[in-house]
């Protein structure tokens, strides 16, 4: 398979293509997007640099786990980032180096933060609304209009515009009474 420049990939000492050239070839054979290929190569390079530029063929399950644990514990990466690094390394070992690992059980996974809704009490909402002034106060405290008669519940604009959208003084794009 020809390289992007048209030349054959550079051969290593053993006469085989170099590791990253093999990664690029394998990704293109599987029709990965360019961004996926770039992301996998990035994580493979970081893995190699993390282990003092040792070749991944000489590294095993322990070193892969150490790198992923380092990302989760010391670098505090997001869970999706650690999953992307894991996918890149799994691709390297399964598809390029043709090695299988049974080490996923002991892996320290980055935890996703809990998604809790923000709920305000009635008293907190009233205090916040009381602190608003001008158009903001009018917009936040006006009654909600029905969809079929949007402007019916809004007072007319003090500048004489027929609808709040025509008011040139406040220029807000949503209906509101102008002061």
Protein Blocks (a to p, Z undefined) as FASTA:
>chain_A
ZZfkopacdddfkopacfklmmmmmmmmnopafklmmmmmmmmmmmmmmnoopafklpcf
klmmmmmmmmmmmnopafklmmmmmmmmmmmmmmmnopaddklmmpccdddddddddddd
fklmmmmmmmpgcjllmmmmpccddfklmmlmpccdfklpabfklpmklopabdcddZZ
